[in-house]
């Protein structure tokens, strides 16, 4: 069997500890663009990490896809270089993943909150509506006798 060595790049700051470096509702500053590296918990997959300024200094945080999508909308750019220097709010959601109790950290805009299911939402925002419903025009009247049951 052939094995592949997994190398982790040395980051210039520690990872953020939830409830110590970051807590629910904290406002942090984005200090870097995202970096891809092997996932600490699943080395076969990569994770994106981003450096933030916390109350305890610079820390790295996993940037999950939901946070990335929200920040793209908040900062009107899908290039994370444009996010550097901008404030983001931390939302912590306690959940269970793989039988282990964890805190999932989301980076969002200042007005975002967690809903009753632990999903980040923007209060007052209208959910995206599907396209217009088609109008069906009927040229003739339909009688009950015309319907076969």
N, C-alpha and C positions, 0 to 999 in steps of 0.2 A: 504494500500500500504506500502511495506517495502522500506526503503531508505538505501542507503549505504553511509557511511561517506568517503569522499575522503581526504586523508592526503597528504600534500605536505611536503617533507623533506626540512629542512632548509639548504640552500646552503651557503658555506663559502665566497661567493663573489656574487656581483650582476650580472644580465644578461647584456651582451654587448648591448649598445645602438648604433644602426647603424647611421653613420655619426658623432657620437660623440666619441665613444670608438674605433670603427672600421670603415674604409672607403674603398672604392674600391681601390685595389692594395696594401693595407697594408700587411706587412709580420708580422705574429704573431707566437708565439711559443706555441706548444701544451704542456699543463702542467699536464693533467690527462687522464686517460682512460675514456671512456664514462660511464654515469650513466643513468639508466632508471628511469623515474618518470612520474606521470600523466601529460598529456598535459594540458597546461594552458588554451588553447582555446577549447579543446574537452576532458573533463575529462574521457570519456569512453575509450580513447586510450592513450597509453604511448608515450612519446617522449624520444629521447636520447640526453643528453646534454654533452658537453665536455668543460673543462676549458682551456682557452687560455690566454696568456700574451699579453695584448694590450698596446698601448702607455699610457693608463691611469691605468695600473695595471691588476691584474687577473680578468677575467670575464668569465661567463658561456655563451655558445652559443649552440643553437639547432643544432645538427648534422643531417642534412637531408640525406636520402638514397643516393642521387646523390653524395654528398660530401664524404660519407663513401666509396662508390665504387671507386671514384677517388683516395682517400688517400690509399686505399688498393693497387691499382696499383702503385702509386707513391712510397710508402714505402715498397712495396713487402712483405706485411704482412697483414693478416686479423685480427690480434690481436692488438687492439688499445694500449695495454701496450707498444708495440714496437714503437709507434708513439711519445711517451713522449720525449720532448726535441727537436723534429724536427720542422723546420719552415714550415709554410703553408701560402699561399697567400689568401687574402680575395677578393672575387668578389661579388659585390652587384648588384642585378638585380631588377629594379623597375617593378612591375607588379600589377595586380588587382586580388585579391582572394576573392570570395564571395561578390563582389561589393565594397570591401575596398582596397584602394591603400596601398601597402606594399612594403618593400624592402626584397628580399630573399637573404640571405647570403650563399655563397658557400665557403668551405675551399678546396683549390686545391694546386697543385704543382706550383712552381715559374713561369713556362713557359705558364701556362694556361691563356686563355682569354675567354670573352663572345663573341659568334657569333652574327650575326644580329638578331637572334630570342631570345637572352638572355640565350642561353644554353652554359655551360662551354665546351670549346674545346681545344685541344692541337694542335696548329698550326703546320702544316707539318706532323702530324701523319696520316698514311693511315687508312681509315675506314676499319673495319673488313670485309674481303671478304667472300662471301658464298663459300661453297665447290666447287670443280671443276665442271664445267658443263660437263654433259655426252656427249660422242661422239657417234653419231648415224651412224652406217655403213649401207649403202644400198648395197645389193647384186645384185640388178638388176635395170635397168633403168626404170623410170616411164614415161609413155606417158600421154599426156593431155587427150587422149581418155579413159584412165583407170580411170580418176577421175569423179565420179558421182556428178553432180550439181543438 
